[in-house]
């Protein structure tokens, strides 16, 4: 069966599923494989739960009309997504970056959805499986697709661009994320810039934060751009007002009061405003969309428990985002501050150096107490008496007492695997 024939089957299905626990009536099931699972073994279950067809790449059953045997189920999913993207001819905005991808994607979506029918990446389904699933969730009613792309190795963004074939693109920033896979900050820049390479090769539009010197330098010889920043030379002029704790911006003589904390979110907000402006979203709709967006999923959330205020930013962490969060916390006008920091993952051989840097930085800041949790932080050399170090979360939970805490402000940040949102249970 070729992709065109499979696409006709897909169009008659309800949606695509890769998880038999979530299969719905008339779904098209793809039997994907991983290190610890083999979807082929569950294809029969998918059919019994209502799937119209199951795409498999192992002859684990007697093949009948409900099973479609292919050489590789994942590659077939990716090929189907690329075919469907071309079939629809949708305007695709792709974005990547080291920090702020998901928040920026959600902000762009809420702004553009005030005028267009949009479809955006759900959560952070931004990899070689998530991008195809995002494209396959679009239909003829979708006017603009917003596709988040993640990567931890070179050539991944290039591969995702070949599937999504974006018309527009934006990179949030270059930071020290996934150093284990990219090898260095230079590797990160090279990997993320694969999006720009694709757009330049196809003469597509690139949105640029003109205050990001690295990106400006990379794109200095490319003219098909749309720039935003505070200077009058930009296509869109957006000015930072304050971030204490929420980010306030000025655009077209109006103040936009976001529900996002941290000056580092200003660029994310600015990108959404600029992209909305490019697509003709009026200022009032732009302003209302930003002001009514509330962060979730442990990203830059402010939570109050009793008399204490918690800045929960525990979705993920790398040295760049950790430094930005600490600097923002330092600037908050609170009287008693505690920074609770968890290990940063996927740093490879740079892990000792980067954890020591963050430990040193936090210890010099005017916080009342700094708590470091995890095996990497446990190996750092600590000289400040206000810093406590715990090898594991359980060690921290057993030995650290929050019971006397009153009118305090806490920053909670660490990599996803640390699950530091559990600190809330201790307060």
N, C-alpha and C positions, 0 to 999 in steps of 0.2 A: 504494500500500500504506500503510495507516495504522499507527500505533505499536503498537496491540494485535496486529495481524497479525505485525508484525516481532518483537514480544516472544515470540510463540509459536515463531517460527523460532529466536530467541535461546535459548529454554529447551531446545531440542533440540540446540543446538550444544555444542561442547566449551568454548569461551571466545571472548572478543572479541580480535581482533588488529588492530593498525594498522601493523604492520611486516612486510613480506613475508619478511624475514630470520629472523623468529621464528614464522612461521605453522606451526601444527600441524594434524593431521588433524581435520576437522570444525569448524574455527574459523569464526567469522563475521567477515569482514574489512571494515573501514571504510577507504575511500580518502580520507584526510585530505590537506589541502594546506597548505603553508607557503611562506615566502619563497623557499626553495631546493629544494623538492620538490613533487611532485604525485602523490599516491597512486593517482589514476585510471590513470596510466600503468603501474602495477604490479598492477592488479587481476587481470589475466589470469594473471600469475605466481602470485598468491595461490591462485587456483582450481586451477592445475596442481600446486601444492604440497599440496593437500588441503583447502583452505577449502571449506565447504559453499555459502556465498554470499559475494558481494562487494557492499557498498553503495557505489555510485558517484554522483557528481553531474555527470559529463560523459559524453556519448555517444561515448566513444573506441573502443568496440567495437560490433559488431552485437549488440544486446541480446538475450539469451536467458534461460532460466529460472534461470541461476546468478548473473545480475547484477540487482541491485535499484537502479533509478534513482530518486534523490530530488533535491530542490532543493538541499540543502546537507548533505553527509555529516557535518560536525561537529555542526551543529544537531540532526541526526537521532540522533547518538550521545548527545548531551546529553538529548534528549527520551526516548530509550529508557532511559537511566539513571534519570531521574526517575520514569518509569512503573514500572520494576523496583523502585525503592526503595519506592513505594507498594504495589506488589504483595506485597512481602515484609512490610511493616509493621515493620521492624526498629528497635530503639532505636539512634539515631545520636547519637554524641558528636562534636561538631565542635570543632576547636581551631585557633587562629591566633595571631599575635603576631610581633614583630620578631625575637626571638631564642629559641632553644630549642624551636621547634615540633617538630622531628623527634625529638629526644631525649625530650621529654615524651610525644609520641605513642607511642614505643616502650616507655617505662616504664609508661604506662597499659595498654598492650597486654599486657605480661608479667604485670602484676598481675591484670588482669581475666581473663586466660586461665587462671589457676589455678582459676577457678570456672565460667567461661562459654566457649562456643564464640565466639571473636571473629574479626573480619576487620578489618584495619587497612591504611591507606595503605602501599604498598610504597615504601621509600626516601623520596624527596621528590616523588612524583607528586601534587602538590597544586594544580595549576592547572585551567584550563577543560577540559583533556583528562584529566589525572590523576584528578580527582575523579569524573567519570563512569566511568572504568575501574575505580576502586576500588569504586564502588557495584555495577558489573556483575560484580565478582569475588565478590560475596556470594551466598549461596544460602539455601535454607530451613533449613539447619542453623545459620546464623549467628544468634546471640542478641544480640550487641552489635556495632555497627560503629563504628570509630574513624576519623574522616575529618579529615585535615590539610588546611588551606586556606591557600594562599599568595596574595599579591597585591602588585602594585607600582603600582596605580592605584586611584582611587576607583571604587566600584560593582562591583569584582570579587568581593569577599566577599559582597556582596548577591546577586550572580548565582549564586554557588556555593551559597549557602543555599537559593535557590529550587530548585536541583537536588537537594541532599542533604536538605533539610527536617529539620534536626536537632531532637532532643528535649532535648539538653543541649549546653552550650557552655562553653569556657574560653579566655581570652586569656592567653598567657604573660607578655607585657609590651608596652609601647610604647617603641620606640627609634628611633634615627636610621638607619633602613634604607630603601632605595629612595626617597631624597629626590628623586631625579631625576623619578620618576613622581608621588609624593605632594605634592611641592612644599615641604613643611616638616614639622616634628614634629607640628604641629597637624593637618596632612593625614594623617599616619600614624595618629594617634589616631582621626580621623574615619573613615578607611578600615577599620581593624581593628574599630572599634566597630560596623560594619555587622552583625557577627555578633550582638552584644548587641541591636541594634535588632530583628533578626528574632526572637530568642528572647523579647524583651519583648512584641512585637506578638502573639506566639502563646502567651504565658504559659508558657514553657518554663523549665526550671531552669538557672541559671547558677552555675558554680563560681567562687569568688572567693578570691584571695590577699589576706587582709585587711591585709597589710602593704604592699600596692601602693596608695599614696594616690590615684593618678590613677584607678584602676579603682573604688576605693571611692566616690570622688566621683561618678563617672559613674553608678553604680548605687545611689546613696543613697536613691532613691525607689522602688526595685524590691524586692519582698519575696520573690519565689520564687528564693532563693539558698541556697547551701551554702558556708559560709566555713571557711577553714583558716588557721592562723597560730599564733603562740606565746601569744596572750592567752587567758585562760580563757573569754572571751565567744564564742569560735569554736565552730562545730559540731565541728570536729576540731582538736585541739591538737597541734602538731608543733613541736619546738624544735631549733634549730641547735646542734650541739656543736662541731664543728671541721671544717677543710678543709686538711689538711696531710699529704699532698697530697689524700687522698680525703675526700669529704664524709661526715660522721657525723651522724645525726639521732636524735632521741629521740621515740618515739611509744608511748603506753600503757606507760610505764615500761620500754621495751625500746630498746636502741641498735641502730640500723640502719646497718651499715657498707657503704656503696656502693663501687663501683669507678669512680665519677665524680670528677673533679678540679674544683676551683674552687668557691668559696662561691656563685657565680652559679648552680650546678646545684642548690642546696638547694631553690629554689622549684619546679624541675622535678620533683624527687623528692617534695616535699611534695604537689604536685598529684596525682601518681600514687597516693600513699598515701591522700589524702583521697577521691579518686574511687573507689578500691578499697573504702574503708570505707563509702562511700555505697551501693555495690552489694553490701555484705555479705561482702566478702572478709575472712577472719579475720586477726588480727594476725600469726600465724606464717607464713601464706601470703604476706601482704603483705611481710613482712620478707625471706623467702627469695627472693621474686621480685626485689626491689630489689637484694639482695646478690649475686644470680647474673646480673645484667645487666652485660654488658661492652660499652663503647662501641666503635664501629668507624667505618669510612668517614671517617677523618681528623678525627673529632669527639672532642675532649678525651681523646685517647689518651696513655698513658704508654708510651714505647718505650725500651728500653735497648740501646745500641750500645757495646760495649766497656765502658769505665768511665763513659761519659756517659749522662745521662738526658735524654730529649726529651719535652716536652709538645707533642704534635702536635694542633693545633686549626686545621687549614688547610682545613676544608670551606668556610667562608665568613667574612666579616668586615664589620662596619660600625662607626661610631664608638662606639656603645654597647657592643657586644660586645668591641671591641678594648680599651676602657678597663677593662672588667671582667676581661679576661684578664691585662692588665698588672698590675692591682691584686692579683689572685690570685698572679701570679708573684712580685710584690714580697714577699708574705707567706710564700712558701715558705722553709723553713729549709735552704737550700743555700748553699754558700760561694762558688761561682763561677757567675755567671749571664750568659747571652747571650740577648737578645731579637732574634729574626729576624722582621721584620714586612714584609708585602707590601701593595701598594696595596689600597684599598677602592673597589669599583666602585659605579656607579649613584647617585652623590651629586650629580650635576648641577652647578649653579653653586656649591654648598657644598663641592665637593671641595677647593679650595685651603685654605679655612679649616679644614676638619675634618682634613686631613692635617697641617697645621701644628700643630694642637692635639695630635694624637697624637705627633708628633715632639717637641714641647716636653715633653709629659708623660713620655715614655719617657726623655728625656735627663736629667730631674731625679730619676729613680728610682735606687735603689742597685744598678744593674746594672753588671757589669764592661764590657760592650760592648753596643751597640745597632746592629743592621744594618737599614737601610731599603731596600726594593727596589721599583722601579717608577717610571713616569713622573711620577706625582703626588708621591710622596715625593721624587723627584729635584728638584722645584721648591721644596721647603721650604728655609727658612733655618736652617742648623745652626751652632751656636756651640760645642757641646761636643766635645772631642777624642775622646771615647769613642764617638761616633756615626759610622758609615760609611754612605754613601749610594751606591746603584748604580741606574742608569737601567733596567736590565733584568736578568732572571734570568741570562742568559748573561754579562753584564758581571760580575755577582756571582760566578758559577761560575768565571770565568776569573781573577778577581783576589783572591778571598778564600780563605785557607788555613786549613783545620780540622785539618791533620795533627798539630799539636802539642797539640791539645785533650785534656785529661785530667781526669777527675772533675768535669766541667762539667755544668750544667743549662741546657737550651735551651728557650725558648718559640718555637714556629713558628706564626705566624698571618697569614692574609691571605685575600683573596677567592678564590673558586673558580677564577676565571680565571688567577690567579697560579700555581696548582698548586705551592705551596711544599713539598708532600711530597717534591718532588725534592731537597730539601736532605738528606734521609736518605741519598741516594746519595753525597753528598760526605763523609759521616762515616765 
